[in-house]
Amino acid sequence: MPRSPQPLGLLLLLALAATARGQEIVVSKQWQPWLIGLTAVVIFLFIVFVALLANRFWQLRMRRKHGDPEEPQAIGRLEKAAYSNTAADRDSEDEQERNKATSL
């Protein structure tokens, strides 16, 4: 003897009753202007972040496709920035004599 679909019917009836109740209580909420602006800024920053990640992965893919090394310039750039500070290097004696200034 086949079972009657009472549990399924009961579940469907409960779902319809819940949606009917949810439609009865409609409250119009408006966001504050600062909250709208904050949401817009957060969404914009997320989109920019995703676009930059996509660009980065696209560039890596193109480099690998063409057989170029992954980051040839980045290593030299980091070493140069981290270990040499040309502004802090001492001037030679000739340069010191040329740049000597006297106060009046």
Accessible surface in RSA format (square Angstrom, percent):
REM  Atomic radii and reference values for relative SASA: ProtOr
REM  Chains: A
REM  Algorithm: Lee & Richards
REM  Probe-radius: 1.40
REM  Slices: 20
REM RES _ NUM      All-atoms   Total-Side   Main-Chain    Non-polar    All polar
REM                ABS   REL    ABS   REL    ABS   REL    ABS   REL    ABS   REL
RES MET A   1   226.29 117.2 147.94  97.9  78.35 186.6 121.44 103.2 104.86 138.9
RES PRO A   2   128.53  93.7 101.99  93.0  26.54  96.5 113.04  93.3  15.49  96.3
RES ARG A   3   210.64  88.4 181.30  92.4  29.35  69.9  83.72 114.4 126.93  76.9
RES SER A   4    65.10  55.0  48.54  64.8  16.56  38.1  39.25  83.6  25.85  36.2
RES PRO A   5    99.36  72.4  86.68  79.0  12.68  46.1  95.79  79.1   3.56  22.1
RES GLN A   6   133.55  74.7 124.86  91.3   8.69  20.7  42.11  89.6  91.44  69.4
RES PRO A   7    85.53  62.3  75.75  69.1   9.78  35.5  80.80  66.7   4.73  29.4
RES LEU A   8   124.40  69.3 120.03  85.9   4.38  11.0 122.92  86.3   1.48   4.0
RES GLY A   9    37.03  45.7   0.00   N/A  37.03  45.7  31.25  85.8   5.78  12.9
RES LEU A  10   107.29  59.8 102.40  73.3   4.89  12.3 105.24  73.9   2.05   5.5
RES LEU A  11   118.51  66.0 116.44  83.3   2.08   5.2 117.39  82.4   1.12   3.0
RES LEU A  12   110.36  61.5 106.16  75.9   4.20  10.6 109.77  77.1   0.59   1.6
RES LEU A  13   114.19  63.6 112.48  80.5   1.71   4.3 113.96  80.0   0.22   0.6
RES LEU A  14   106.72  59.4 102.37  73.2   4.36  10.9 102.73  72.1   3.99  10.7
RES ALA A  15    53.11  48.8  43.60  67.3   9.52  21.6  52.30  73.7   0.81   2.1
RES LEU A  16   107.22  59.7 103.75  74.2   3.47   8.7 104.15  73.1   3.07   8.3
RES ALA A  17    43.48  40.0  35.04  54.1   8.44  19.2  42.21  59.4   1.27   3.4
RES ALA A  18    63.33  58.2  50.25  77.5  13.09  29.8  54.24  76.4   9.09  24.1
RES THR A  19    79.26  56.4  72.13  73.1   7.13  17.0  70.35  94.5   8.91  13.5
RES ALA A  20    51.00  46.9  45.50  70.2   5.50  12.5  49.33  69.5   1.66   4.4
RES ARG A  21   169.91  71.3 168.95  86.1   0.96   2.3  52.15  71.3 117.77  71.4
RES GLY A  22    49.15  60.6   0.00   N/A  49.15  60.6  36.03  98.9  13.13  29.4
RES GLN A  23   135.06  75.5 120.79  88.3  14.26  34.0  42.59  90.6  92.47  70.1
RES GLU A  24   138.14  79.3 103.47  78.3  34.67  82.5  43.91  84.9  94.23  76.9
RES ILE A  25   134.22  76.4 116.30  86.6  17.92  43.2 120.52  86.8  13.70  37.2
RES VAL A  26   120.33  79.2  89.55  81.1  30.77  74.2  92.34  80.2  27.99  75.9
RES VAL A  27   101.01  66.5  76.24  69.0  24.76  59.7  79.26  68.9  21.74  59.0
RES SER A  28   106.96  90.4  77.49 103.4  29.47  67.9  50.81 108.2  56.15  78.7
RES LYS A  29   170.53  83.2 139.15  85.4  31.38  74.7  85.87  77.3  84.66  90.2
RES GLN A  30   170.11  95.1 140.81 102.9  29.30  69.8  47.37 100.8 122.74  93.1
RES TRP A  31   144.11  57.8 125.50  60.7  18.61  43.7 100.34  53.5  43.77  71.0
RES GLN A  32   104.92  58.7 103.09  75.3   1.83   4.4  24.43  52.0  80.49  61.0
RES PRO A  33   105.55  76.9  96.00  87.5   9.55  34.7  97.67  80.6   7.89  49.0
RES TRP A  34   168.16  67.5 152.78  73.9  15.39  36.1 149.62  79.8  18.54  30.1
RES LEU A  35    59.97  33.4  59.97  42.9   0.00   0.0  59.97  42.1   0.00   0.0
RES ILE A  36    97.29  55.4  95.98  71.5   1.31   3.2  96.38  69.4   0.91   2.5
RES GLY A  37    34.07  42.0   0.00   N/A  34.07  42.0  33.63  92.3   0.45   1.0
RES LEU A  38    96.26  53.6  91.11  65.2   5.16  13.0  94.33  66.2   1.94   5.2
RES THR A  39    44.58  31.7  40.43  41.0   4.15   9.9  36.42  48.9   8.17  12.3
RES ALA A  40    58.17  53.5  47.04  72.6  11.13  25.3  53.55  75.4   4.63  12.3
RES VAL A  41    81.81  53.8  80.13  72.5   1.68   4.0  81.80  71.1   0.01   0.0
RES VAL A  42    86.97  57.2  84.97  76.9   2.00   4.8  85.85  74.6   1.13   3.1
RES ILE A  43    93.45  53.2  92.20  68.7   1.25   3.0  93.45  67.3   0.00   0.0
RES PHE A  44   125.37  62.7 123.17  76.3   2.20   5.7 125.18  75.9   0.19   0.5
RES LEU A  45   103.38  57.6  99.47  71.2   3.92   9.8  99.92  70.2   3.46   9.3
RES PHE A  46   128.29  64.2 123.16  76.3   5.13  13.3 127.65  77.4   0.64   1.8
RES ILE A  47   103.09  58.7 100.91  75.2   2.18   5.3 102.32  73.7   0.77   2.1
RES VAL A  48    53.90  35.5  52.01  47.1   1.90   4.6  53.90  46.8   0.00   0.0
RES PHE A  49   117.57  58.8 115.31  71.4   2.26   5.9 117.40  71.2   0.18   0.5
RES VAL A  50    70.50  46.4  69.98  63.4   0.52   1.2  70.06  60.9   0.43   1.2
RES ALA A  51    56.99  52.4  45.43  70.1  11.57  26.3  52.01  73.2   4.98  13.2
RES LEU A  52   113.03  62.9 108.26  77.5   4.77  12.0 108.67  76.3   4.35  11.7
RES LEU A  53    72.77  40.5  72.08  51.6   0.68   1.7  72.60  51.0   0.16   0.4
RES ALA A  54    59.73  54.9  48.00  74.1  11.73  26.7  55.32  77.9   4.42  11.7
RES ASN A  55    79.35  54.7  73.55  71.1   5.80  14.0  19.53  47.0  59.82  57.8
RES ARG A  56   113.95  47.8 109.96  56.1   3.98   9.5  41.62  56.9  72.32  43.8
RES PHE A  57   126.52  63.3 122.31  75.8   4.21  11.0 122.77  74.4   3.76  10.8
RES TRP A  58   130.23  52.3 127.24  61.6   3.00   7.0 109.72  58.5  20.52  33.3
RES GLN A  59    79.75  44.6  79.67  58.2   0.08   0.2  18.68  39.8  61.07  46.3
RES LEU A  60    24.31  13.5  24.24  17.3   0.07   0.2  24.24  17.0   0.07   0.2
RES ARG A  61   134.23  56.4 129.97  66.3   4.26  10.1  49.24  67.3  84.99  51.5
RES MET A  62    44.32  23.0  44.29  29.3   0.03   0.1  28.03  23.8  16.29  21.6
RES ARG A  63    68.11  28.6  66.93  34.1   1.18   2.8  17.14  23.4  50.97  30.9
RES ARG A  64   145.24  61.0 123.06  62.7  22.19  52.8  53.09  72.6  92.16  55.9
RES LYS A  65   146.27  71.4 109.60  67.2  36.67  87.3  75.19  67.7  71.07  75.7
RES HIS A  66   131.48  71.9 100.46  69.8  31.02  79.4  69.52  71.6  61.96  72.1
RES GLY A  67    64.36  79.4   0.00   N/A  64.36  79.4  33.53  92.0  30.83  69.0
RES ASP A  68    75.14  52.6  66.28  66.0   8.86  21.0   9.96  23.4  65.18  65.0
RES PRO A  69    88.83  64.7  76.50  69.7  12.32  44.8  88.55  73.1   0.28   1.7
RES GLU A  70    86.66  49.8  81.90  62.0   4.76  11.3  29.97  58.0  56.69  46.3
RES GLU A  71    50.35  28.9  43.49  32.9   6.86  16.3  31.79  61.5  18.56  15.2
RES PRO A  72    74.47  54.3  48.12  43.9  26.35  95.8  57.53  47.5  16.94 105.3
RES GLN A  73   135.97  76.0 126.51  92.5   9.46  22.5  45.61  97.1  90.36  68.5
RES ALA A  74    18.83  17.3  17.82  27.5   1.01   2.3  17.96  25.3   0.87   2.3
RES ILE A  75   108.15  61.5 107.43  80.0   0.72   1.7 108.15  77.9   0.00   0.0
RES GLY A  76    34.67  42.8   0.00   N/A  34.67  42.8  31.60  86.7   3.07   6.9
RES ARG A  77   154.82  65.0 148.58  75.7   6.24  14.8  68.84  94.1  85.99  52.1
RES LEU A  78   121.84  67.9 120.92  86.5   0.93   2.3 121.33  85.2   0.51   1.4
RES GLU A  79    97.50  56.0  94.58  71.6   2.91   6.9  29.51  57.1  67.99  55.5
RES LYS A  80   148.24  72.3 139.95  85.9   8.28  19.7  88.70  79.8  59.53  63.4
RES ALA A  81    84.52  77.7  48.60  75.0  35.92  81.7  59.35  83.6  25.17  66.7
RES ALA A  82    74.40  68.4  35.74  55.2  38.65  87.9  45.66  64.3  28.74  76.1
RES TYR A  83   184.92  86.3 149.50  85.1  35.42  92.2 108.58  81.6  76.34  94.1
RES SER A  84    60.97  51.5  43.75  58.4  17.23  39.7  41.84  89.1  19.14  26.8
RES ASN A  85    94.43  65.1  85.54  82.7   8.88  21.4  29.90  72.0  64.52  62.4
RES THR A  86   115.58  82.2  98.87 100.2  16.71  39.8  67.97  91.3  47.61  72.0
RES ALA A  87    98.04  90.1  58.57  90.4  39.47  89.8  70.54  99.3  27.50  72.8
RES ALA A  88    75.43  69.4  41.49  64.0  33.94  77.2  51.58  72.6  23.85  63.2
RES ASP A  89    93.14  65.2  77.48  77.1  15.66  37.0  28.51  67.1  64.62  64.5
RES ARG A  90   217.70  91.4 185.17  94.4  32.53  77.4  74.27 101.5 143.43  86.9
RES ASP A  91    70.95  49.7  56.99  56.7  13.96  33.0   4.52  10.6  66.42  66.2
RES SER A  92    64.42  54.4  49.24  65.7  15.18  35.0  54.38 115.8  10.03  14.1
RES GLU A  93   140.36  80.6 135.75 102.7   4.61  11.0  49.48  95.7  90.88  74.2
RES ASP A  94   110.22  77.2 105.49 105.0   4.73  11.2  26.73  62.9  83.49  83.3
RES GLU A  95    66.63  38.3  66.63  50.4   0.00   0.0   8.79  17.0  57.84  47.2
RES GLN A  96    86.91  48.6  79.28  57.9   7.63  18.2  29.80  63.4  57.11  43.3
RES GLU A  97   114.20  65.6  99.19  75.0  15.01  35.7  42.44  82.1  71.76  58.6
RES ARG A  98   180.67  75.9 146.78  74.8  33.89  80.7  78.34 107.1 102.32  62.0
RES ASN A  99   104.69  72.2  78.82  76.2  25.86  62.3  31.23  75.2  73.46  71.0
RES LYS A 100   137.96  67.3 106.73  65.5  31.23  74.4  73.50  66.2  64.46  68.7
RES ALA A 101    93.89  86.3  59.86  92.4  34.03  77.4  65.22  91.9  28.67  75.9
RES THR A 102   117.18  83.3  89.85  91.1  27.33  65.1  68.70  92.3  48.48  73.3
RES SER A 103   113.93  96.3  80.12 106.9  33.81  77.9  53.03 112.9  60.90  85.3
RES LEU A 104   221.24 123.2 148.55 106.3  72.69 182.7 174.82 122.8  46.42 124.9
END  Absolute sums over single chains surface
CHAIN  1 A    10746.2       9148.2       1598.0       7026.3       3719.9
END  Absolute sums over all chains
TOTAL         10746.2       9148.2       1598.0       7026.3       3719.9
